[in-house]
Amino acid sequence: MPPVRRRRTPTPPPPLPQRDGVDPVRVRLPAGAPGATLRDHLVQRLAAPPAKIDALFTAGDIVGADGRPVPPDTPCTPGLTVWFHREMPPEPPVPFPLHVVHQDDHVVVADKPHFLATTPRGSHVRQTALARLRHDLGLPRLTAAHRLDRLTAGLVLFTVRPEERGAYQTLFRDRRVQKEYEAVAPFNPTLALPRTIRSRIVKERGELTAREVDGEPNAETRVELLTHREDGLARYRLVPGTGQTHQLRVHMSALGVPILGDPLYPEVTAPVPPGVFRRPLQLLARELAFTDPVTGTERRFTSSRTLEAWTSYNTWAAYR
C-alpha cells in the first residue's frame, strides 16, 4: 500500500488586521519552550529588550487566536499560539512606481521597479511589492508565487486566493513557466553566442554571493546577444532553465560580461547607504508565460520597463 500522506493543518487566519500590508507575527510555543511564562519566553526567543515586550503586554497588543489579550504570566504551554505586531523601524521609501500589468480573481501580475523587495524580509518590510499591493489594491490575502531579487526589476506573479497559491508555486517549482530576462552588459566580440551555460551554483547561508563549484550542474541559462553598439555595451536575452539564487548574475560574470550595476559580481563593492538609489542593476524580468493551473488559460505578460543604461547611459552613470 502507498504511504498515507497526512494533510497539513492550515494556519488559522491572524486575529489581528494587517498594518500597511504587513501581517502580524505568529509565535507558536514548542514543547520544552524556554521560560516559565509567556513573557519570559518571548524575551528569550525574540532577543528583544524586556521593556519592549512588557510594553506590548501592557497595551494588550499580544493576543491569542481569539483576538483577546494574553497576560504576561501565562504559563508556557506547548502549542500555545500568540500574535502581535512587531515594531517596524523607519524605511526609506523606494521612490519608483509599481505597475499592475494584470489583475483578475486569481492573480495579480506586477511590474516591479529596481530596489523594491518582493516580500517582507530583513530590513525591508513595508517597502516591498507585496505590502504595497495589499494596501493599494485592498487585497490583504495576496501572496507571492515567486520572488525577484530586490535589485532586479520586472514581472512578479502574485496570487489572490491563498488556497490557490500552491498551484501557481508548483508551476515555478516544476519549471513550467517560461521566463525571459534582459540585461545590459559589456560587449565582447570574441564571446561566441548564443550559448547555454550549465554549472553547479551554491550559496551558503550568511554569505552575500553565490559561487560556481565542481559537481553535477544545477543551474542552466541560455544567453543570446540581442544587439550591441560602439560604446562597448550590449543587450542580452537571458533564458533561465533553472532558478538558483543569483544564477543569471553569476553566469554573466563567469562569461566575462558582468551585468552593469551589479554590486556583487565579479567583486563585492561597498554597501550603499539606505535611501540611496543609484546605478540600478541592469537586469529586467521581461516576460512570463504559462498555462494557468486554475483556469487553463494561456498567459503571457511583458514588462514595459526599459533598462536605463541602454536608453540613457549618462543619466544612469551619473547617479550618486
C-alpha positions as CSV (number, residue, x, y, z in Angstrom):
1,M,0.0,0.0,0.0
2,P,1.3,3.5,-0.8
3,P,2.2,5.6,2.3
4,V,-0.6,7.7,3.7
5,R,0.1,11.4,3.4
6,R,-1.1,13.5,6.2
7,R,-2.6,16.8,5.3
8,R,-1.0,19.8,6.9
9,T,-3.3,21.6,9.1
10,P,-3.8,25.1,7.6
11,T,-2.5,28.0,9.6
12,P,-5.5,29.8,11.1
13,P,-6.1,33.4,9.9
14,P,-4.5,36.1,12.0
15,P,-6.8,37.6,14.7
16,L,-5.2,41.0,14.1
17,P,-5.5,43.1,11.0
18,Q,-2.5,43.9,8.8
19,R,-0.6,47.2,9.2
20,D,0.4,48.8,6.0
21,G,0.0,45.5,4.2
22,V,2.2,43.6,6.7
23,D,0.9,40.6,8.6
24,P,1.3,40.3,12.4
25,V,3.9,38.0,13.8
26,R,2.8,34.5,14.8
27,V,4.6,32.7,17.6
28,R,3.7,29.1,18.5
29,L,5.3,27.6,21.6
30,P,7.1,24.3,21.1
31,A,7.5,21.5,23.6
32,G,10.2,22.4,26.1
33,A,10.0,26.1,25.3
34,P,12.4,28.0,27.5
35,G,10.9,30.3,30.1
36,A,8.4,29.7,32.8
37,T,5.9,32.3,31.5
38,L,5.0,33.6,28.0
39,R,6.7,36.9,28.8
40,D,10.0,35.2,29.7
41,H,9.8,33.0,26.6
42,L,9.2,35.9,24.2
43,V,12.1,37.9,25.8
44,Q,14.5,35.0,25.2
45,R,13.1,33.9,21.8
46,L,13.0,37.3,20.2
47,A,16.1,38.6,21.8
48,A,14.2,41.8,22.5
49,P,14.6,44.3,25.3
50,P,12.3,43.2,28.2
51,A,10.9,46.7,28.3
52,K,9.6,46.4,24.7
53,I,7.9,43.0,25.4
54,D,6.4,44.5,28.6
55,A,5.0,47.4,26.6
56,L,3.3,45.1,24.2
57,F,1.7,43.2,27.1
58,T,0.7,46.4,28.8
59,A,-1.0,47.7,25.7
60,G,-2.9,44.5,25.2
61,D,-1.1,44.0,21.8
62,I,-0.2,40.3,22.3
63,V,-3.3,38.3,21.6
64,G,-4.4,34.7,21.3
65,A,-6.2,33.0,18.5
66,D,-9.5,34.6,19.7
67,G,-8.0,38.1,19.4
68,R,-8.1,38.7,23.2
69,P,-5.0,40.0,25.0
70,V,-2.9,37.3,26.7
71,P,-1.5,38.1,30.1
72,P,2.3,38.0,30.5
73,D,2.3,35.4,33.3
74,T,0.6,32.9,31.1
75,P,2.4,29.5,31.6
76,C,4.5,28.3,28.7
77,T,2.2,25.6,27.3
78,P,3.3,23.7,24.2
79,G,1.1,24.6,21.2
80,L,0.1,28.0,22.7
81,T,-0.1,30.5,19.8
82,V,0.1,34.2,20.1
83,W,0.0,37.1,17.6
84,F,1.4,40.6,17.7
85,H,2.8,43.3,15.5
86,R,6.5,43.8,15.9
87,E,7.8,47.3,15.9
88,M,8.9,48.3,12.4
89,P,11.8,50.7,12.1
90,P,11.6,53.5,9.6
91,E,12.3,52.5,6.0
92,P,13.3,55.0,3.3
93,P,10.6,55.0,0.7
94,V,11.5,53.4,-2.7
95,P,10.6,56.4,-5.0
96,F,9.7,54.4,-8.1
97,P,6.2,53.3,-9.2
98,L,5.0,49.7,-9.0
99,H,2.8,49.0,-12.1
100,V,0.0,46.4,-12.2
101,V,0.1,44.7,-15.5
102,H,-2.8,42.4,-14.9
103,Q,-5.4,41.7,-12.2
104,D,-8.3,39.2,-12.0
105,D,-9.9,37.0,-9.4
106,H,-6.9,34.6,-9.3
107,V,-3.7,36.5,-9.9
108,V,-2.0,39.9,-10.0
109,V,1.0,40.5,-12.2
110,A,3.1,43.5,-11.2
111,D,6.0,45.2,-12.9
112,K,8.4,45.8,-10.1
113,P,11.0,48.6,-10.1
114,H,14.6,48.2,-9.1
115,F,15.3,48.5,-5.3
116,L,11.9,47.3,-4.2
117,A,11.9,43.9,-2.5
118,T,9.2,41.4,-3.5
119,T,8.2,40.3,0.0
120,P,8.9,41.4,3.6
121,R,12.4,40.2,4.6
122,G,15.1,41.6,6.9
123,S,15.1,45.4,6.9
124,H,12.6,45.6,4.0
125,V,9.1,45.2,5.3
126,R,6.7,47.9,4.3
127,Q,8.7,49.0,1.3
128,T,8.0,45.8,-0.6
129,A,5.9,44.9,-3.6
130,L,3.6,42.6,-1.6
131,A,2.9,45.2,1.2
132,R,2.3,47.9,-1.4
133,L,-0.1,45.8,-3.4
134,R,-2.0,44.6,-0.4
135,H,-2.6,48.1,0.7
136,D,-3.2,49.7,-2.7
137,L,-5.4,47.0,-4.1
138,G,-7.3,46.2,-0.9
139,L,-6.2,42.6,-1.1
140,P,-5.0,41.6,2.4
141,R,-4.7,37.9,1.5
142,L,-2.5,38.5,-1.6
143,T,0.6,36.3,-1.6
144,A,3.7,36.0,-3.9
145,A,4.0,32.9,-6.1
146,H,7.8,33.5,-6.5
147,R,10.4,36.2,-5.9
148,L,12.6,38.6,-7.7
149,D,15.8,39.9,-6.2
150,R,15.4,43.4,-4.8
151,L,17.8,44.8,-7.3
152,T,16.1,43.2,-10.3
153,A,13.2,44.9,-12.0
154,G,10.3,43.3,-13.9
155,L,7.4,40.9,-13.7
156,V,6.3,39.2,-10.5
157,L,3.2,36.9,-10.1
158,F,1.0,37.2,-7.0
159,T,-2.0,35.0,-6.1
160,V,-5.2,36.5,-4.8
161,R,-6.6,33.4,-3.1
162,P,-4.3,31.6,-0.5
163,E,-5.9,28.3,-1.4
164,E,-4.7,28.6,-5.0
165,R,-1.1,29.7,-4.2
166,G,0.3,26.2,-4.2
167,A,-1.0,25.6,-7.7
168,Y,0.9,28.6,-9.0
169,Q,4.0,27.9,-7.0
170,T,4.1,24.4,-8.4
171,L,4.4,26.0,-11.9
172,F,7.7,27.6,-10.9
173,R,8.9,24.5,-9.0
174,D,8.3,22.3,-12.0
175,R,9.8,24.8,-14.4
176,R,6.5,25.2,-16.3
177,V,6.9,28.9,-16.5
178,Q,8.7,30.4,-19.5
179,K,10.8,33.3,-18.2
180,E,12.9,35.7,-20.2
181,Y,15.2,38.4,-18.9
182,E,17.0,41.3,-20.5
183,A,20.4,42.6,-19.3
184,V,22.8,45.3,-20.3
185,A,26.5,44.3,-20.0
186,P,29.8,44.9,-21.8
187,F,30.1,43.7,-25.4
188,N,32.8,41.1,-26.1
189,P,33.2,40.4,-29.8
190,T,35.1,37.2,-29.1
191,L,32.3,35.7,-27.0
192,A,30.5,33.1,-29.1
193,L,26.7,33.5,-28.6
194,P,24.1,32.1,-28.3
195,R,25.2,29.5,-25.9
196,T,23.7,27.6,-23.0
197,I,25.7,27.6,-19.7
198,R,25.4,24.8,-17.2
199,S,27.2,24.8,-13.9
200,R,26.7,24.0,-10.2
201,I,26.0,27.1,-8.1
202,V,25.9,27.1,-4.3
203,K,25.1,29.9,-1.9
204,E,25.8,29.4,1.8
205,R,23.6,30.9,4.4
206,G,25.0,34.2,5.6
207,E,27.2,34.7,2.5
208,L,26.5,37.6,0.2
209,T,27.5,35.9,-3.0
210,A,26.9,32.6,-4.7
211,R,29.7,30.7,-6.5
212,E,30.2,28.0,-9.0
213,V,31.7,24.8,-7.8
214,D,32.6,21.4,-9.3
215,G,29.8,18.8,-9.4
216,E,26.6,18.0,-11.1
217,P,25.1,21.1,-12.8
218,N,22.1,22.6,-11.0
219,A,21.9,25.8,-13.0
220,E,21.2,26.4,-16.7
221,T,21.0,29.7,-18.6
222,R,20.7,30.4,-22.3
223,V,22.5,33.6,-23.2
224,E,21.7,35.4,-26.5
225,L,23.1,38.7,-27.9
226,L,20.3,41.0,-28.9
227,T,22.3,43.9,-30.1
228,H,25.4,45.9,-29.4
229,R,26.8,49.4,-30.1
230,E,30.0,51.3,-30.5
231,D,30.3,52.5,-26.9
232,G,31.1,48.9,-25.8
233,L,27.7,48.0,-24.4
234,A,25.3,45.2,-25.4
235,R,21.8,44.0,-24.7
236,Y,21.4,40.3,-23.9
237,R,18.4,38.0,-23.7
238,L,18.7,35.5,-20.8
239,V,16.5,32.5,-20.6
240,P,16.9,30.5,-17.3
241,G,16.2,26.8,-17.3
242,T,16.6,26.7,-13.5
243,G,16.2,29.2,-10.7
244,Q,19.3,29.2,-8.5
245,T,20.0,32.3,-6.4
246,H,21.8,35.0,-8.4
247,Q,22.0,32.5,-11.3
248,L,21.9,35.0,-14.2
249,R,24.3,37.3,-12.5
250,V,26.8,34.5,-11.7
251,H,26.7,33.1,-15.3
252,M,27.1,36.5,-16.9
253,S,30.1,37.3,-14.7
254,A,31.6,33.9,-15.5
255,L,31.4,34.8,-19.2
256,G,33.4,37.9,-18.5
257,V,30.5,40.3,-19.2
258,P,29.1,41.1,-15.7
259,I,25.7,42.9,-15.7
260,L,26.1,46.7,-15.3
261,G,25.4,47.9,-11.8
262,D,26.0,44.6,-10.1
263,P,27.3,45.2,-6.6
264,L,28.3,41.6,-6.0
265,Y,29.7,40.1,-9.2
266,P,32.5,39.9,-10.1
267,E,33.5,41.8,-7.0
268,V,31.6,42.9,-3.8
269,T,31.5,46.6,-3.6
270,A,30.9,48.8,-0.6
271,P,27.3,48.8,0.7
272,V,25.2,51.7,-0.4
273,P,23.6,53.7,2.5
274,P,19.8,53.3,3.0
275,G,17.8,55.7,0.8
276,V,20.4,55.9,-1.9
277,F,19.1,54.6,-5.2
278,R,22.0,54.8,-7.7
279,R,23.1,52.9,-10.8
280,P,20.4,50.2,-10.6
281,L,21.3,46.7,-11.7
282,Q,20.6,46.4,-15.4
283,L,18.6,43.2,-15.2
284,L,14.9,43.0,-16.1
285,A,12.4,40.2,-15.9
286,R,11.0,40.9,-19.3
287,E,8.4,38.1,-19.9
288,L,6.4,35.5,-18.1
289,A,4.3,32.8,-19.9
290,F,2.5,29.8,-18.6
291,T,-0.7,27.8,-18.7
292,D,-2.9,29.0,-15.8
293,P,-3.3,25.9,-13.5
294,V,-6.7,27.2,-12.3
295,T,-8.4,28.5,-15.4
296,G,-6.5,26.6,-18.1
297,T,-5.9,30.0,-19.9
298,E,-2.6,30.6,-21.8
299,R,-1.0,33.6,-20.1
300,R,1.8,35.8,-21.4
301,F,2.9,39.1,-19.8
302,T,5.5,41.6,-20.9
303,S,7.2,44.3,-18.9
304,S,7.0,47.8,-20.2
305,R,10.2,48.9,-18.4
306,T,13.4,49.8,-20.1
307,L,17.0,49.5,-18.9
308,E,18.3,53.0,-18.3
309,A,22.0,52.2,-19.1
310,W,20.9,51.3,-22.6
311,T,18.4,54.1,-23.2
312,S,20.3,56.9,-21.4
313,Y,23.7,55.7,-20.2
314,N,24.9,59.1,-19.0
315,T,21.8,59.5,-16.8
316,W,22.3,56.1,-15.3
317,A,26.0,56.6,-14.8
318,A,25.5,60.0,-13.1
319,Y,23.6,58.6,-10.2
320,R,25.3,59.4,-6.9
